[in-house]
Amino acid sequence: MTAVYKHEMRNFFHSLTAYVFGAFLLAFVGIGSMLYNLQAAVSNFEFVLSFGCLIFVVIVPILTMRVIAEERKQKTDVLLYSLPVSTAQVVLGKYLALLTVYLIPLCIICVYPLIFSRFGNVYLLTAYGSIIAFFILGAALIAIGVFISSLTENQGLAAGIGVAVILLNYYSVRLSEYVSSTAIGSVMAICVLILALGAVIRYLTKNSNLAYGFCIVLILAVTALCYIDMNKFEGLLPRIMKALSLFERFYAFVNGVFDMTAIVYFLTVIVFFLFLTVQSLEKRRYN
């Protein structure tokens, strides 16, 4: 795992990826600091991070699009499979390298509240609590980006899908106001989601029986719930969209609440998508 980590770090800093990522993040947070802390004379640095969340739509796909897709395109992923390490260690080594690249500009950002506190009253606990949440939020989005990169050997396609997924998650709460809140609409959306999950399972495992069984069991369960009480599905789709939003959970920290349930949710997303990445690579390894 250490060898994979060092190899990835060399690749990032021998190319422009790490520098472009850090420059975009620092520039966007710097613009936010200028708008909120300097021009508007607001002492809440956490508002800057709330403003800076949007930059993840651009920088995460830039950082993650080539991490596995490039290996598949160059056929160098075969060398990874020949290493005396497990697939999980390979994925973890790559992921830790990505987190290191993300952490470097974030360490610079950590100095900002201390600088501003010399010229006014800055809520340091809230500011640094928000920075911690900002890091874990980025780590969750990076895990999603790594999984997307493992699905294709086309970097452009991986970046495009990553932008779409993160952008959809960013606006999911606003979009929930426009989707159907009726029971029928929620049931149809859940069935589509079940079929999508079944397609992912089939792609990762190449086991059609498992995918079909998964879909059939869940659809039968939804049908049974509809038969028992259809009213339980009223407004379910908007609630699901709000619950799945990573950014909405981050805003609790901006409002001064250190929400441990949000931290657990972020960590769950990280583990889940890294697990899916391992399964994706294992499928290719044995093929």
DRENLOZA-613384 format. One line per field, with one value per residue: x, y, z of N, C-alpha, C, O in turn. Coordinates in steps of 0.001 Angstrom, whole numbers, plus 500000, padded with zeros to 6 digits. Atoms other than C-alpha are relative to their C-alpha. Example, Ala and Ser with C-alpha at 12.3 -4.5 7.8 and 13.67 -1.06 7.14 Angstrom:
// DRENLOZA-613384
nu: [500890,499180]
nv: [498810,498810]
nw: [500000,499940]
cau: [512300,513670]
cav: [495500,498940]
caw: [507800,507140]
cu: [500900,499230]
cv: [501200,501090]
cw: [500000,500730]
ou: [501936,499739]
ov: [501181,502198]
ow: [500665,500899]
//
This chain:
// DRENLOZA-613384
nu: [500828,499087,499428,501054,500157,498859,500105,501053,499543,499057,500770,500744,499134,499232,500937,500632,501251,500001,499847,501265,500970,499729,500194,501437,500571,499524,500537,501433,500131,499494,501061,501027,499492,500020,501384,500679,499232,499351,500906,501229,499596,500659,498953,500244,499238,500726,500804,499110,499985,501308,499876,498990,500438,500306,498772,499839,500556,498936,498673,499989,499786,498631,499067,500250,500388,498975,499335,500110,500307,498744,499370,500695,499716,498607,499850,499060,500702,499549,498854,500516,500523,498868,499310,500350,500942,501385,500666,500401,498827,499738,500999,499739,498793,500372,500919,499223,499231,500957,500277,498814,500032,501095,499695,498943,500590,500883,499137,499795,501275,500139,499330,500829,500706,499041,499635,501144,500261,499134,500624,501382,500444,500355,500455,499011,500531,500899,499208,499207,500955,500455,498884,499970,501122,499670,499049,500675,500889,499157,499552,501125,500156,498855,500293,500953,499242,499144,500868,500369,498797,499761,500998,499700,498604,500046,499902,501009,501297,499978,500132,501355,500934,499723,500604,501458,500414,499780,500919,501331,500041,499947,501300,501070,501012,500813,500767,501050,501209,500677,500360,501320,500079,501102,499596,499705,498724,498933,499861,499358,498592,499313,499818,498914,498766,499710,499504,498653,499113,499857,499072,498653,499619,499708,498737,498867,499864,500253,500921,501344,500963,499943,500588,501440,500563,500003,501071,501313,500301,500302,501248,501086,500138,500675,501393,500677,500206,501077,501256,500315,500334,499452,499750,498638,499114,500242,498858,498798,498928,499268,499259,498817,499051,499400,499177,498800,499145,498811,499778,500984,499515,498862,500470,500234,498758,499921,500929,499472,500347,499101,500956,499308,500699,499491,498661,500204,500518,498873,499106,500709,499889,498610,499799,500865,499503,498709,500346,500439,498807,499278,500750,499833,498668,499940,500658,499061,498826,500274,500344]
nv: [498789,498853,499830,499408,498616,499203,499910,499031,498660,499568,499684,498757,498825,499905,499453,498758,500303,499521,498548,499431,500239,499082,498613,499747,499984,498812,498809,499874,499643,498633,499102,499994,499232,498588,499532,500078,499544,498703,498972,499934,499917,501067,500724,501444,500621,501172,499605,500122,501415,500261,499452,500763,501369,500159,500295,501454,500462,499923,500498,501437,500754,499762,500777,501445,500580,500853,500819,501401,500023,499951,501317,500915,499603,500335,501428,500189,500582,501396,499992,499879,501294,500906,499618,500863,499302,500254,498910,499003,499196,499139,498922,499169,499225,498935,499078,499219,499019,498947,499229,499196,498862,499146,499463,498975,498652,499794,499558,498558,499356,500001,498813,498816,499498,499428,498677,499103,499791,498917,498729,500001,501190,501118,501157,500994,501359,500239,499951,501220,501108,499990,500455,501462,500522,499719,501037,501294,499877,500193,501392,500807,499740,500631,501439,500176,499789,501175,501073,499673,500206,501439,500583,499723,499662,498686,498975,498973,500537,500060,498634,499535,500659,499462,498661,500152,500598,499032,498882,500480,500059,498621,499352,500966,499438,499067,500783,500755,499179,500060,501376,500431,500451,500952,501373,500695,499485,500529,501432,500137,499590,501048,501145,499644,500065,501426,500540,499446,500731,501343,499911,499835,501298,500907,499569,500259,501416,500838,501040,499538,500535,499162,498692,500172,500333,498764,499132,500618,499968,498635,499547,500682,499343,498716,500321,500387,498779,499247,500689,499795,498601,499195,498627,499882,499548,498586,499127,500790,499678,498798,500273,500784,499094,499160,500842,500449,498849,499833,498577,499535,500402,499132,498676,500011,499543,498565,499358,500092,501279,501092,501101,501285,500866,499634,500590,501438,500141,499797,501163,501119,499798,500309,501447,500642,499818,500684,501421,500203,499901,501275,501022,499722,500438,501461,500575,499911,500840,501412,500161]
nw: [500000,499947,501335,500830,499512,500475,501459,500321,499609,501043,501199,499801,499927,501234,500984,499529,499316,498614,499991,500465,498932,498889,500434,500076,498653,499293,500660,499718,498586,499888,500473,498953,498862,500371,500057,498707,498838,500203,500512,499202,498588,499241,499265,500083,501082,500481,501160,501155,500377,500604,501353,500720,500306,501418,500742,500056,501280,500997,499614,499698,501253,500484,499189,499986,501288,500598,498988,500415,501438,500744,499866,500904,501382,500306,499694,498892,498856,499897,499097,498629,499579,499775,498768,498865,499123,500377,500721,499002,499668,501152,499970,498830,500279,500915,499319,499030,500778,500343,498783,499708,500928,499543,498675,500065,500035,498853,498888,500212,499670,498537,499453,500242,498811,499048,500511,499820,498563,499536,500358,499534,499267,500877,499237,500421,499854,501130,501236,500176,500119,501391,500836,499862,500783,501399,500406,500096,501151,501180,500021,500480,501435,500663,500055,501103,501227,500219,500502,501381,500802,500145,500897,501402,500308,500635,498965,500249,499587,498540,499506,500297,499085,498665,499916,499968,498718,498910,500225,499622,498544,499491,500193,499749,499091,500794,500974,499295,499953,501296,500347,499527,498611,499891,499687,501260,500482,499148,500285,501307,499850,499239,500906,500921,499216,499786,501263,500200,499090,500559,501128,499429,499435,501109,500620,499114,499654,501178,499556,500357,499042,498799,500312,500172,498695,499208,500493,499774,498563,499575,500625,499282,498697,500243,500334,498755,499208,500669,499708,498571,499761,501093,499534,499471,501069,500268,499725,499708,500940,499562,498758,500362,500652,498967,499117,500701,500304,499162,499746,499024,498681,499676,499591,498549,499378,500276,499066,498639,499367,500379,500161,500100,500953,501317,500105,500223,501369,500917,499908,500626,501446,500363,499934,500998,501370,500108,500137,501378,500849,499857,500744,501423,500388,499862,501173,501129,499696,500266,501421]
cau: [500000,502879,504407,501089,500750,504257,503715,500481,502055,504887,502367,500312,503268,505094,501975,499767,496910,497861,498817,495618,493517,495216,495131,491388,490564,492728,491511,487830,488212,490284,487500,484995,487188,487459,483683,482579,485396,486979,484402,481291,483246,481614,483604,482157,484805,482478,480336,483348,483419,479695,480374,483391,481406,480478,484119,483927,481871,485008,488022,486976,486514,489845,491564,489926,489206,492552,493306,492028,490721,494245,495536,492899,493579,497354,496805,499080,496352,497643,500855,498814,497194,500629,501769,501882,499043,495297,492943,491683,495221,495690,492452,493331,496818,495381,492671,495129,497269,494190,493414,496997,496746,493430,494837,497803,495771,493363,496255,496918,493218,493429,495655,492982,490822,493927,494898,491397,491200,494020,491752,488436,486423,486362,484426,487390,485560,482850,485413,487634,484667,483466,486947,486936,483489,484684,487554,485314,482767,485543,486803,483320,483086,486585,485512,482575,484957,487324,484442,483326,486922,486991,484015,485614,488964,487880,489054,486724,483725,484735,485077,481723,479865,481601,480521,476929,476724,478207,476132,472968,473835,474571,471164,469184,467453,466329,465257,463211,460788,459923,459613,456379,455425,452524,452593,452524,455415,457486,456798,457815,461027,461916,461382,463659,466293,466021,466514,469542,471076,470396,472250,475236,475250,475138,478006,480189,479491,478593,475962,472593,470747,471952,470971,467533,466929,467861,465461,462600,462833,462896,460115,457952,458679,457642,454474,453603,454071,451836,449168,449391,449425,449905,449906,453354,454838,453414,456308,458857,460803,461567,462588,464970,466553,467112,468482,470996,472416,475988,476073,472891,474415,477535,475466,474658,478318,478179,475256,477377,476209,478824,476528,477972,475244,476520,480095,478886,476981,480076,482213,479550,479585,483399,483423,480541,482064,485563,484003,482281,485613,487301,484523,484847,488597,488172,485754,488318,491118,489428,488177]
cav: [500000,502376,501770,502608,505740,506969,506195,508208,511145,511262,511197,514035,516340,515495,516579,519663,517841,518640,522227,522937,521366,523403,526610,526333,525552,528355,530857,530106,530232,533411,535045,534002,535453,538723,538931,537901,538642,541719,543588,542658,542683,539408,537568,534121,532260,529258,531268,531272,527460,527367,529589,527434,524182,524823,524484,520733,520374,521281,520236,516751,515429,517087,515249,511838,511414,509783,507913,504562,505409,506246,502926,501081,503097,502528,498861,499450,498203,494706,495632,496619,493192,491563,493410,491402,493511,493128,495194,496912,498050,499387,501405,502610,503694,505704,507193,508265,509962,511891,512912,514120,516311,517657,518219,520381,523440,522847,523257,526680,527535,526651,529710,532133,532229,532898,535821,537295,536845,539388,542059,541129,538510,535265,532234,529862,526762,527093,527974,524971,522644,523704,523127,519568,518977,520565,518080,515068,516336,516579,513127,511680,513365,512122,508553,508944,510284,507319,504893,506706,506610,502840,502330,503646,504099,507449,510318,512821,510583,510021,513782,514477,511909,513210,516801,515669,513544,516222,518979,516900,516299,520011,521073,518050,519991,522718,520145,518310,521244,520541,516745,514916,514452,512123,508498,507233,509478,508321,504630,505061,506883,504167,501447,503288,503603,499854,499012,501342,499650,496273,497394,498480,495133,493260,495347,494839,491150,489886,487864,488377,486128,488212,491475,490190,488682,491961,493925,491432,491247,495019,495671,493031,494724,498116,496529,494996,498354,500015,497405,497913,501722,503797,507040,506249,507121,510655,513119,510300,511245,514853,513540,511003,513705,515914,513024,512008,515545,515679,519466,519981,518071,520242,523411,522310,522929,526349,527158,526322,522745,519983,517237,513786,512091,514043,512877,509268,509752,511138,508250,505753,507246,506985,503323,502414,503895,502611,499171,499542,500597,497479,495330,497057,496382,492819,492146,493362,491488,488122,488796]
caw: [500000,500806,497367,495683,497837,496938,493256,493196,495043,492477,489635,491136,491743,488511,486611,486958,488716,492321,491482,489531,492296,495039,492992,492303,495942,497368,494771,495429,499218,498821,496795,499472,502220,500329,499804,503294,505742,504144,502072,504079,507397,508505,511196,510386,508388,508113,505657,503330,503380,502646,499624,498683,498516,494913,493824,494566,491372,489392,491452,492570,488978,488031,490872,490520,486805,485975,489208,487865,484376,483216,484577,482563,479414,479573,480582,483590,485927,485134,486966,490024,490073,490022,493147,496402,497841,497846,495710,498851,499672,496135,496374,499866,498760,495870,498065,500785,498112,496952,500535,500981,497882,499230,502716,501617,500472,503356,505826,504279,504635,508345,508834,507561,510742,512858,510607,510702,514500,514866,513397,515017,516888,514922,516198,516061,517353,514716,512043,512703,513242,509790,508326,509724,508210,504947,504826,505473,502920,500329,501308,500678,497267,496377,497245,494833,492179,492620,492104,488939,487649,488185,485858,482673,480951,479449,481667,480020,480596,484237,484759,483063,485155,488301,487580,486943,490114,492411,490817,491252,494902,495401,494062,495292,498090,495684,493110,495769,495747,492103,492103,492688,496335,495560,496648,493044,492046,495020,494267,490625,491609,494139,491521,489079,491822,492585,488907,488755,491804,490217,487081,489209,491031,487732,486333,489400,489996,486495,488334,486642,489102,492058,490356,489306,492733,494413,492201,492546,496351,496799,494287,496003,499347,497930,496473,499857,501603,499007,499660,503451,503494,500349,502341,503772,500385,500420,500146,500384,497246,498358,501800,500206,498043,501080,503163,500469,500133,501442,501200,503221,506131,505921,506380,509937,510820,509179,511476,514526,515183,515236,513924,514646,512580,509562,510272,510467,507200,505443,506712,505600,502090,502013,503069,500742,497583,498338,498760,495374,493847,495218,493781,490408,490297,491530,488692,486154,487906,487634,484110]
cu: [500863,500608,498988,499814,501124,499951,498969,500430,500993,499253,499287,500906,500970,499122,499376,498786,499946,500044,498714,498923,500188,499746,498515,499391,500401,499431,498529,499767,500511,498979,498888,500423,499961,498571,499355,500788,500578,499013,498744,500277,499229,501082,499870,500743,499267,499103,500816,500011,498673,499981,500934,499588,499812,501227,500252,499495,501085,501245,500030,500119,501394,500987,499844,499829,501033,500544,499940,499741,501267,500726,499376,500311,501400,500304,501034,499304,500371,501191,499549,499531,501128,500780,499579,499124,498591,499434,499574,501173,500378,499061,500272,501237,499710,499131,500752,500866,499101,499689,501178,500051,498917,500356,501014,499419,499088,500796,500299,498739,499805,500642,499091,499255,500936,500427,498865,499728,500873,499380,498530,499676,499514,499623,500852,499464,499083,500773,500754,499128,499484,501105,500126,498888,500236,500959,499294,499004,500783,500476,498895,499814,501148,499786,499015,500721,500899,499175,499614,501189,500256,499058,500339,501492,500107,499989,498931,498618,499907,499806,498577,498966,500191,499387,498481,499517,500133,499054,498575,499857,499974,498627,498827,498897,499094,499130,498857,498696,499174,499610,498653,500073,498847,500529,500402,501356,501173,500245,500726,501494,500798,500255,501124,501346,500416,500576,501419,501010,500227,500976,501445,500506,500379,501334,501198,500242,499895,499075,498575,498967,499960,499329,498482,499318,499894,498832,498616,499608,499604,498702,498792,499768,499287,498520,499201,499714,498893,498642,499567,499558,500692,500399,501416,500981,499781,501228,501302,501165,500745,500815,501273,501060,500698,500944,501310,500985,501166,500172,499037,500421,501190,499530,499665,501234,500184,499111,500407,499683,500966,499182,500748,499305,500465,501389,499886,499498,501123,500924,499365,500088,501403,500217,499208,500586,501401,499787,499547,501180,500807,499299,500138,501362,500148,499345,500923,501198,499746,499543,501265]
cv: [501262,500295,500662,501469,500891,500193,501049,501422,500539,500411,501340,501220,500103,500469,501266,499747,500594,501519,500692,499849,501002,501446,500357,500127,501268,501276,500214,500390,501429,501026,500099,500811,501496,500551,500074,500687,501399,501075,500147,500091,499012,499149,498487,499398,498795,500336,499900,498555,499596,500496,499133,498594,499766,499606,498496,499431,499940,499232,498509,499160,500200,499086,498498,499362,499020,498952,498507,499903,500005,498664,499012,500328,499584,498512,499738,499457,498537,499895,500099,498649,498998,500334,499076,500715,499707,501196,501100,500900,500933,501202,500943,500872,501180,501042,500872,501047,501169,500874,500889,501242,500993,500708,501142,501412,500279,500435,501495,500768,500084,501233,501228,500485,500637,501404,500986,500289,501103,501375,500067,498708,498935,498810,498797,498573,499645,499946,498693,498749,499889,499533,498478,499364,500188,498945,498654,500000,499780,498575,499081,500183,499381,498490,499693,500138,498821,498842,500246,499757,498521,499347,500160,500259,501348,501082,501083,499559,499936,501387,500511,499395,500542,501370,499892,499478,501005,501188,499621,499932,501398,500668,499092,500559,500966,499253,499244,500788,499883,498583,499651,499523,499035,498599,499246,500441,499452,498525,499782,500356,498937,498780,500264,499904,498550,499377,500505,499283,498574,499978,500150,498675,499023,500355,499609,498512,499067,498826,500484,499516,500833,501340,499897,499680,501214,500892,499427,500088,501405,500526,499332,500629,501337,499761,499637,501220,500869,499401,500254,501428,500864,501390,500193,500523,501465,500822,499275,500388,501293,499765,499206,500896,500900,499189,499596,501145,500094,501455,500533,499640,500856,501354,500064,500500,501499,500778,499827,498718,498934,498710,498680,499050,500310,499407,498508,499754,500167,498784,498765,500079,499639,498492,499302,500110,499429,498496,499693,500075,498712,498909,500186,499516,498477,499315,500007,499091,498547,499756,499866]
cw: [500000,498636,499060,500364,499459,498483,499594,500340,498963,498733,500129,499920,498823,498837,500597,500888,501400,500053,499545,501071,501135,499623,499943,501393,500748,499390,500365,501460,500233,499546,501044,501208,499705,500039,501381,501118,499831,499549,500854,501499,500875,500660,499897,498814,499422,498807,498710,499503,499368,498561,499155,499624,498511,499179,499900,498677,498931,500434,500304,498725,499418,500722,499793,498629,499446,500962,499663,498501,499161,500062,499016,498539,499567,500221,501110,501250,500185,500941,501452,500518,500289,501269,501142,501038,499504,499239,500954,500377,498857,500013,501166,499798,499082,500705,501010,499293,499605,501207,500371,499115,500414,501303,499949,499874,501185,501235,499883,500393,501515,500651,499903,501257,501026,499559,500242,501468,500588,499727,500418,500730,499011,500866,499589,500089,498826,498688,499784,499987,498573,499057,500057,499162,498505,499454,499803,498842,498707,499868,499479,498493,499203,499883,498869,498663,499652,499438,498547,499068,499754,498991,498525,499816,499296,501088,499843,500440,501522,500609,499788,500936,501414,500198,500137,501348,501140,499862,500388,501509,500615,499936,500361,500907,499249,499005,500661,500088,498719,499592,500617,501454,500208,500270,498727,499453,500791,499716,498675,500087,500739,499126,499002,500713,500248,498737,499710,500885,499503,498835,500481,500561,498886,499333,500858,500217,498798,500351,499755,501006,501276,499759,499868,501326,500894,499596,500326,501465,500445,499388,500647,501368,499858,499684,501244,500866,499403,500328,501451,500252,498950,500472,500547,498952,499632,500388,500255,499090,500366,501272,499709,499371,501012,500884,499342,499729,500983,500409,501063,501418,500426,500535,501485,500745,499796,500965,501454,500736,499508,500009,499792,499032,498568,499779,499699,498580,498974,499986,499355,498477,499515,499932,498891,498594,499816,499859,498571,499028,500040,499201,498496,499499,500098,498798,498791,500213,499630,498565,499146]
ou: [500537,500763,499348,499672,500863,500256,499214,500138,500941,499579,499275,500544,501636,499617,499754,498201,498994,499397,498315,498157,499235,499229,498120,498613,499552,499097,498107,498925,499968,498822,498375,499617,499636,498336,498670,500265,500702,498878,498341,499351,498827,502035,500739,500293,499490,498808,500274,499978,498639,499456,500696,500294,500055,501093,500988,499990,501028,501798,501049,500942,501964,501901,500835,499844,500671,501379,500891,500205,501346,501334,500078,500470,501594,501418,501543,499960,500238,501326,500155,499728,500934,501664,498458,499378,498389,500009,499639,500992,500821,499497,500171,501251,500182,499304,500482,501071,499516,499621,500985,500328,499112,499960,500983,499761,498931,500287,500384,498813,499168,500304,499246,499319,500564,500590,499092,499218,500568,499829,497830,500544,498473,500312,500501,499736,499188,500480,500728,499495,499297,500829,500368,499116,499858,500830,499531,498832,500350,500545,499173,499576,500944,500130,499156,500473,501035,499616,499642,501013,500836,499268,499742,502200,501198,499012,498353,497858,498873,499070,498004,498084,499218,498793,497877,498531,499219,498525,497856,498817,499323,498242,497679,497720,497879,497972,497850,497629,498000,498911,498164,500963,498540,501698,501390,502151,502210,501396,501591,502336,501944,501319,501920,502319,501600,501538,502255,502108,501332,501759,502363,501667,501355,502093,502232,501387,500294,499083,498032,498036,498888,498566,497752,498240,498890,498092,497721,498469,498618,497930,497753,498627,498427,497657,498054,498634,498111,497668,498377,498501,501884,501283,501895,502061,500467,501689,502265,502307,501976,501913,502310,502245,501894,502008,502317,502114,500961,500581,499415,500181,501382,500195,499623,501106,500682,499426,499659,499890,501033,499034,501306,499961,500548,501693,500590,499906,501220,501338,500055,500299,501563,500731,499715,500635,501748,500515,499941,501220,501276,499943,500225,501454,500824,499825,501000,501724,500596,499592,501175]
ov: [502244,501455,501537,502325,501978,501271,501850,502353,501718,501423,502133,502229,501125,500759,501702,500697,501298,502128,501706,500778,501657,502219,501429,501045,501927,502216,501339,501239,502163,502071,501185,501549,502300,501665,501045,501560,502135,502107,501261,500292,499338,498737,497761,499508,498435,499465,499625,498311,498784,499824,498939,497930,498669,498987,498052,498409,499096,498451,497859,498246,499262,498531,497768,498136,498085,498139,497775,498967,499313,498238,498219,499430,499107,498055,498625,499154,497990,498911,499500,498316,498011,499581,498566,500631,499340,502285,502281,502103,502057,502342,502161,502035,502290,502245,502069,502141,502325,502098,502006,502343,502203,501853,502028,502262,501427,501187,502193,501831,501014,501590,502166,501674,501607,502294,502098,501359,501627,502385,501019,497855,499081,498505,498053,497758,498566,499130,498126,497753,498789,498870,497833,498392,499337,498503,497967,498981,499028,498042,498130,499215,498904,497892,498688,499370,498469,498144,499323,499255,498154,498199,499500,500582,501764,501218,501547,500337,500276,501546,501146,500096,500758,501639,500584,499976,501140,501685,500425,500301,501621,501398,499436,500251,500965,499610,498955,500210,500254,498401,500327,498759,498666,498305,498512,499612,499108,498092,498912,499686,498664,498166,499371,499408,498221,498612,499763,498955,498041,499039,499580,498316,498282,499472,499189,498080,497905,497787,501246,500251,501099,501815,500714,500194,501403,501386,500155,500432,501576,501214,499968,500749,501670,500496,500057,501330,501484,500122,500400,501656,501151,502017,501322,501010,501999,500753,499879,500474,501293,500304,499452,500774,501164,499671,499429,500899,500279,501744,501370,500409,501105,501945,501149,501191,502198,501908,500203,498636,498658,498060,498437,498211,499412,498938,497986,498792,499387,498319,497961,499068,499006,497978,498383,499120,499011,497821,498677,499351,498234,498122,499211,498927,497855,498291,499024,498514,497897,498629,499723]
ow: [499333,498254,498271,499491,498946,497972,498692,499590,498611,498111,499188,499314,498662,497748,501685,501408,501735,500904,500118,501326,501556,500429,500400,501652,501347,500112,500631,501752,501058,500179,501314,501775,500578,500508,501699,501810,500811,500207,501189,502285,501991,499998,500382,497674,498266,497989,497640,498297,498444,497673,497963,498865,498009,498124,499018,498202,498037,499660,500070,498692,498860,500112,499779,498525,498731,500568,499936,497849,498146,499080,498389,497712,498449,499963,501244,502247,501280,501668,502341,501687,500998,501675,501139,502240,498347,499250,500614,500564,499095,499850,501023,500200,499327,500510,501111,499820,499683,501089,500850,499590,500302,501523,500804,500696,501601,502066,500894,501010,502010,501779,500685,501569,501685,500394,500718,501802,501659,500270,500072,500918,498371,501840,498673,499208,498243,497814,498691,499364,498053,498057,499037,498441,497700,498313,498808,498173,497834,498761,498748,497771,498086,498863,498172,497733,498480,498525,497733,497958,498732,498599,497674,500770,498906,501823,500826,501017,502096,501583,500674,501433,502137,501242,500957,501893,501953,500856,500982,502054,501635,500849,500078,500718,499445,498787,500016,500293,498687,498596,501522,501828,501341,500021,498722,499011,500224,499662,498573,499489,500382,499210,498711,500146,500170,498806,499193,500435,499601,498689,499893,500367,499001,498933,500340,500352,498877,499689,500555,501335,501819,500601,500430,501620,501580,500448,500755,501779,501163,500056,500828,501815,500673,500165,501393,501448,500127,500544,501732,500842,499052,499889,500645,499289,498761,501527,500727,499542,500373,501414,500325,499681,500890,501273,500029,499306,502183,501534,501883,502349,501616,501385,502063,501757,500679,501338,502357,501947,498310,501045,498722,498417,497729,498682,498835,497930,498026,498924,498728,497806,498471,498939,498248,497865,498712,499130,497999,498034,499008,498508,497749,498422,499278,498309,498053,499262,499022,498071,497926]
//
